[in-house]
Every structure is written in structure tokens, then in C-alpha cells.
Amino acid sequence: MTNVAGLNTNQSTYTGVCQNDLFFAFISPNPVRNNLTLAIQLTSQLTGNGTLQIVNNFGNVVFTELLNSLSSIPFQRTYDVSYLEPGLYLMVIQVQGVYTVKKFIKHNY
């Protein structure tokens, strides 16, 4: 078990490399009330499956999703986050041992 950015993973090949030049991730809107859109663009050097985790300000993983067959073709998905309590969250995206962390604020107004 490896701990990266406060998250545990069972991947034995997890390198903990944080290289934003291998893939780009954007979230909007931020702050968010109901629906958060994630867009990922991988470079041609990085393809495969990935994971998405949303972590609350207590370090608890409140959402996990496996992202299948990511490639250099842009990936976009919208997530319903209306059930989350207001506060600061981290979105941790990992693809083939490379990760990035995006912060977002959930509000109710």
C-alpha cells in the first residue's frame, strides 16, 4: 500500500510522479454548487486506465471512479456533487502512476 497526497493505493507500480506535462486536467465551475465538469487531455506518451478520487477536508475519500481507456482523445465528464457538504475538496486524478491534484470549493448558495 502506497500513500500519495494523503490517499492510499494498492498499485505496486505507483511512482508518485506529479508531471502535469503528461496530462492536463481542468475542472469547472469553481466554486461549484451542483454539477462539476472534469476535462482531461493526455499526451501521446500516456494512455491507459486511471482513477479519480474526491477527498474532503478531513482526508476522507468521498468519491472514487475508475477511468477506463484514457488516450490523447479529450475526455470530459460531468459529476453531480450536490450531495457534498460545503467546503474545500481535492480531486486526485491518477493515470499510469502520474497524478495531478485539483482543488475545488463546494457551496450551497
C-alpha positions, 0 to 999 in steps of 0.5 A: 500500500502506497500513500500519495497526497494523503490517499492510499493505493494498492498499485505496486507500480505507483511512482508518485510522479506529479508531471502535469506535462503528461496530462492536463486536467481542468475542472469547472465551475469553481466554486461549484454548487451542483454539477462539476465538469472534469476535462482531461487531455493526455499526451501521446506518451500516456494512455491507459486506465486511471482513477479519480478520487474526491477527498474532503477536508478531513482526508476522507475519500468521498468519491472514487471512479475508475477511468477506463481507456484514457488516450490523447482523445479529450475526455470530459465528464460531468459529476453531480456533487450536490450531495457534498457538504460545503467546503474545500475538496481535492480531486486526485486524478491518477493515470499510469502512476502520474497524478495531478491534484485539483482543488475545488470549493463546494457551496450551497448558495 
